[in-house]
């Protein structure tokens, strides 16, 4: 049974529009406008639309699109899409839409075959990407046009299931895919420090409770006894950025190992290669409009007497800073270098004119103390075949969450022991 008729499934689709199966394109009209949808499946095809893709990013009014940006997607494909580290091959499926020869939408996805032989269509760069979204021109792209594209994707994906993880509830994407598939029950929130409401960093500090200000001063005083504190910013592409990315990954692997958490993803050479390739630049030259803000990968490092003790890898796009990966020297853990580094990064973000400092969706107790806003996200699975239906309703809805819950309730020592027994936490290059 290849198509499911129940409302929770993707219904059989019959497209009347002009479909070119050889080139994976769709031509259609809507409200008097003509559109051409194409599916890019190679790095060479990505390169051909690079300038248009980047231009569309700048026009976007949606702040949660960095993980669909050209630099992120292109560098990820270079590092992962053509390589196999014991996992199934990733098949790029980047949907782009033109109207009157102008690029007005990019929807980056990929087809992956799981070890259980399930064909999954998911967002490109998963699980490295933290948010799912589309990039579009607000003036030329509508929900109705988006639904035609979604209909085409469902009918031609060759997937058992379409996985749409962590998209903003206030996004156009949510309206496009509404009433399709199964929504995950657990609500997801991103913790964000909205810096726009404060004229200066000092004004933000004044908004904190007396106890919070006291704790932050005490942390600084304790670590300052070891030497002079300093903080620096380095942008993607620089030699120092690359050196510190490697150091941060080693530190993070140690932390994951000590805390009994999975370190598989960060121990891969492809992950390191990917992060090292990300580009970034400093456009904050005193003119703080959206065209002169820092862009791309950025790394903040906290040092004591010029020796790094805390590092954060982040990304910037359109005035939005994404706090992607934080790490610290394990021997300094009792001095909270990660929290001091966090404060320095937020101070820098305000200074250069960033509007939001995004701590992303991973739940953590400390985030409430470093943010003043929450944004809701949602995840959805759309079964296409019976195989996909069982994957969604059994594995994704019940079995996988139950395993994660049981694992989370174990203490760090028990988790580490279990991961070592199963061979999951094979950590590479920790001592290099």
N, C-alpha and C positions, 0 to 999 in steps of 0.2 A: 504494500500500500504506500504509494509515493506522495499522496496529497491527503490532507486531513480537512474535514468539513466542520468540525466543532468550532465555536467562536474563539476558543483559546488557541486555535491553530491558524496558520496562514492559509487562507482559502485559495482554491485553485484560481489561477489568474489567466485571463485570455486578453492579450494586448492587441488592440486594433492598430496601434501606431506602427510606423515603419521601422522594423528592427533589422539591422545588418549583423547577423550572427558571426560572420567571418571577422569583422572588426570590433565586435562587441560595442555597437553604437545603437542609439535610439533617437529617432527624429519624431518630434510631435509639435503640435500647436496648442496654445492656450490663450484665450482672450485676445486673439489677433496677433500674438507674438509667436515666432518660430524658435524652437529650441533643438539643440543637438547634445545628447548625452553620450559620453565616451568613457570606456573603462581602460585605464592605463595599467599595463601589466609588466612593465620593465623599467629599469632605472634610466635607460636612454629616453623613454617617453616622458619620464618625470623631468629630466633636464630640459626638454623642449618647452615646457610650460613654466619653468622656474620663475622668470621675471613676472609673468602674469599672476602666478600663485602668490608671490611675495607682495605684489601690488594689492591683491584682494585682501590679504591679511591686514594691511594698513587701513583699508576702508571699513573693515569689520567693526561693529559697535559691541560685539560680544567679547567679554574679557576672558572667557574660559576656552581659548582656542589654541594655546601654545602647542599642545601635543598633536595638533593637526597642522602646524606650521611647516613650511617647506624645509627649512634647515633640519628640524627635528626628524621629519619623515624621511627625507633623503638620506641623512647620515645613518638613520636606523636601518634603512634598506641596504645600504652599502655594507653595514656590519652584520646584518642578520639574514636578509631575504635570500641571499645566494649561498648561505652557509648552513651546515648541519652539524650540530654538536650533540648528536644522539637524539635530537628531537625531529619531528616531521618538518619537511620543507614548508616555508611560508610562501604562499602564492599571493602576490600583490594584486589588489583589486581597488584601484583608486578611481572613483567616479568623479568626472568633471563635467560641468554643464556650461554650454555657451548659448548666448542669445545675441544674434546679429554679430557673430564672430567675437564677442566679448566674453571672457571667462567670468561667470557670475556665481559659481558654486564649486567647492571641493569637498568630497566626502571620502576620506581615506580609510580603506578597509583591507582585509586580507583573509584568505581561506587557509585554514590550518586543519590537518588531520590529527586527531588525538590518538593516544596509544590504544584507546578502546575502539579505534576505527570510526570515530564520529567526525564528520566533516563540519567544522564550525566556521562560520563567517563572522569575524569580529573586527573591532577597530584596529587599524594598522598600529604596530609597535606594542600591542598588549603583550605582557603585563607591565612593560616599562611606562607606558602612558598612564597618567593618573585620571584624566578626564576624557570622555567621549563627546564629540561635537562635530559640527560641520562649519565650514567657513563660507559665507555668502554675502552678496551685495544686497543690502536691505531694500534698496529701491527697485531692484529688478527680479528678485526672487521671492516667491510667495509660498504659503502652505500648500495651496492646490498644486502648484508645480512640483513641490517637494513630494507630495503624495503620489504623483505619477512616477517619479523616480523610485520611490520606495516600493511601489508595485512592481516595477521592472526588476529591481534588485532581488526581491523575494522570488520572482519567477525564473530568474536566470542564474542564481547564485551557485547552484549545484551543491548547496549545503544541506545538512540534516537539521541544523539549527542556526539561528542568527543571534549572536550575543551582543547586547548593547549595554555595556557597563558604565555606570557613573556619568550620566549626562545631566546637565542642569535642568531642574524642574521648570525654570523660567525660560527655557530655550525654545527656539523654533523647532528644533529636532523633536522635542517632546510632543509637540502638536502634530508633527508629521507621522509619527509612529504610534499615536494614541490608539487604544483599543485593540492593539495587536499583541498576541503572546501573553506571557505570564510575568507580572511585576513582582520583584522580590519584596517580601514582607518587611524586612528591616529597613528603616529610614536611614539615609546616609546624609551627613552634614559635613561641609567644609568649614574649618575654622579660619576666619579672616580678620586681620587687623586693618580696619578701614582708616587710612591716614588722611583722607580728604577732609575730614571734619575738624582737623587741627591745623592752625596756622603755622605752628612751629613744633619741634620735638619737645621743647620744654612745656608747651601747653598740653601735649599728650601725657607727659610725665605727671603733670599736676592733676590729671584726671584719675590717676591710680590711687588706690587706697594708701593710707599711711603705712600699713603693714607691708604692702607690696614694695613700696619705695625703700623701706628699711631693709627688706630681704635682699634686694638688688645691690644696695650699697655694701651690705655685709659680705656678699659673694665676691665682689670686686676687692674688698679690703683683704680677704683671706688669700686670694690668689696673688695679689700684688706683693705679698710678703716674699714671694719666690723670685721676684724680679720685675722689670718694667713691662707693663702691658702695652701691646700695640695691635692695631687692626688694619688689614690691607684688603683691597679689592683687586681681583685679576679677572680678565675677560677671556672667554673661550678663544683658543688659537694661540695664546701666548705660551712661552716655554714654562713660565712659573705656574700658570694654570694647569698645564699638563702634569707637572711634577706633583702638585698638590692633589690633583684628582687621584693619582695612583696611591698617594699616602692616605687619602680619605677612604678609599675602597679597602685598603688593608685594615685601617682602624675599624671600619664598619663590620668587616668579617669577624674581627676579634670580638666586638660587642655582640654580634649575633651568636657567635659560638658560646660566649660566656653566659648569655641570657637564654640559651637553649632555643634559638629560633632558626628557621631555615635560612641558609646562606648560599643556596645553590645558584640563584640568579646572579648575585653579586660576585661570585667566584669565577664566573665565565670570562674568558679572554675577550669574547665578543662584546660583553657589557662594558669592559674597560675601554676597548677600542672605540666603541660608540660614543661614550662620554668624552673621550679625548678629542674626538673629531668635531664636537659641537662648536659652532662659531659664536662670537659675541663681540660687542663693541660699545664704547662709551660715547654716547651722544649728548650727555648732560654737560653742555658747554656754557651753562648760565641761562640759556633759553629753555624754559621748562614746559614747552608745549609738547604735544604727542609725537612730533617729528624729531625732537631732540632729547628723547629719553634713552637710557640704556636699553640695549636690545640683545636678545639671545642669551647664551650661557654666561654666567657670572659666578665667581667663587670668592667667598669671604673667609679670611683666615685670622684667627686670634693667636697671638704669640706672646710668650714670656721670654724676655731677653732674646728676641728674634728666633726662638724655637717654637714652631707651631704646636698648639695644644687643642685647638678646636677649628673645624672646617665645615663650611656649608656650601654645597653646590646648588645653585638656583638658576632660574630662567626668567627673563624679562620680555614682555611683549605688550605694547600699547598701554603702558603705565601700570601693568599688573605684574607683581613679582611672585613667582612660584617657588616655595621653599622645598626643593626636591629631595636632597639627601644631606643629612647632618651627621657628623662623626667627630669623635674626640679621642685623645690619647687615653687609653684605659687606665694607666697608672695615676692620672689626674682626676679620676671620676669623683672622688670625694670633694673636689673643689668646684664642681659644676661648670667646667669650661664650656660645655655646650650651651648652657643658658646665658652665659655672659656673651658668647659669640652671637646668639640669637638677638640679644639686645643691640649689639653693635650693628648687625645686619639691618635691623629695623630702623635704627638711627640713620644709617646710610641711605636706606630706601626713602625715608622722608626728606633727607637733604637733597637728593637728586630729583625729587618730584614724582616718585611713584605714588599711585593712588591707593593700591591695595597690596597687602603683604599676606599671601595665601599659604596657610600651613597644610593645605590639602585635606583629604578625607579620612586618612587613617586615624582611627580613634585613639586618643591618648589624653590622659588626665591633665597633663601640663598645658595643653593647648588653650584651655579656657582662660588661663592667666596671661596668655600672650596674644589674645584676640578680643575683639569687641563686637563681632558679627558672625552669624552663621548663614550659610547658603545651602539650600536643600538640593540633593542629587538623587537620582533614581537609577536602578538597574532593571533590565528587562530581557527576557529570553523568548524568542519566537520560534517554536518548533515548525519545521517544514515537512518532515517525514515522521513516520511512527518511531523510528530509531531516535530521532531528535526529541520526540515527545517523552519517551521514557528517560532520556538523558536529563531533560528539564524537570520533570515531575518527580523523579526518584533521586538521581545523583545531585543535581544542582539545588533542588529545593529542600532535601532532607538529609541525605547521607553526608555530603560534603560539609554543610554547616554543623552537623552533629559532631563530626570528627574534629573540626576546628574548635568547637566549644569545649570538648573534652580535653583537647591538647592545651587550650588556653588556661584551663583550671589547674594543670600540673605546675609544680614549682620549677624554677629554672634548671635545677640540677636534674630533675626527672626528665624534663624536656630534652636536655642535652644528651642524656644517656639514651633515650629512645631514638633520637636522631642519629646518634653514633652507631647504634645497633642496626638500624635500618639502612645505614650508609647514605642517608639523605644529605647530611652536612659534610660533604667532602670539600674542605676549604683549601684553596690553593694560595701559594705565595704569601702567607701571613707574615713570615719573618724576613721577607726580602726588603 
